C-alpha cells in the first residue's frame, strides 16, 4: 500500500486501521478483502499528555506528547 512508503507519523496507525477493518470484515461477516471499500479514514490529534521532571535547581521540565485519535 502507499501508506507503507509515506514518511508521515499518521500513516502507520491508518495502515493498522485498514488491516484491522479488513480482518474484522473477513472474520465477522465473511466478506472478501478484495471487495471491501473504505470510504474515510482520518487521524486527529488527541489529548496532550504533560510529563514533568524535577531537576536539581528546582525547575520543572515539561515534556508534552500528543496522542493520536483514530476515526474510520
LINNOR-V366855 format. One line per field, one symbol per residue. phi: phi as a letter, one per 20 degrees, with the letter a starting at -180 (. if undefined). psi: psi as a letter, one per 40 degrees, with the letter a starting at -180 (. if undefined). burial: # if it has 24 or more other ideal C-beta (glycine too) atoms within 12 Angstrom, else .. A space follows every 50 residues. Layout:
# LINNOR-V366855
phi = ???
psi = ???
burial = ???
This chain:
# LINNOR-V366855
phi = .fffdeeefefffffffgfffffffffedleeffefceebbbcdfefeed ddcedfemdeeecdceedddcb
psi = idddeieideddddddddddddddddddefiiddeihhdhhihihaihhh hihiidffhhhhhhhhiiihh.
burial = .........#..###.##..##....................#....... ......................
